[in-house]
Each structure stands twice: as structure tokens, then as C-alpha cells.
């Protein structure tokens, strides 16, 4: 649905958690969160990547970075 729709949905649901799914990659994930998603759900990106294990490691590094405040 795109980033604009993520923002629109978050405005509609308020404080309820919004999970973004579909077409999300580590390269897109920061923008998805910035648009209003509270979290992302990923599966296809792992299986369609040339090196799924490396891709999972990328996602884990992304998650660690997102969870930790940057000072």
C-alpha cells in the first residue's frame, strides 16, 4: 500500500500497534517505521535472497540498531 498508506492507517488507528507486512526489506524498513508502523513482519525477503542466512543476519543487525537509542 505504500508509505503514505502506512501513515494514513496509523492516523486512523491511533495508539493501536500497526504492523507493516509485504515487500519490506532492511533497506526500506527505516522508512516504514518513520511512516508510522510500530513494527515490521518479514518472511519472503529471507527466502528470496541469494544468501538467506546473510539476509537474516542483516535483519538482526537492523533490529539491534532500531531497538537501541542512538546517543
Secondary structure, 3 states (H helix, E strand, C coil): CCHHHHHHHHHHHCCCCCEEECCCCHHHHHHHHHHCCCEEECCHHHHHCCCHHHHHHHHHHHHHHHHCCCC
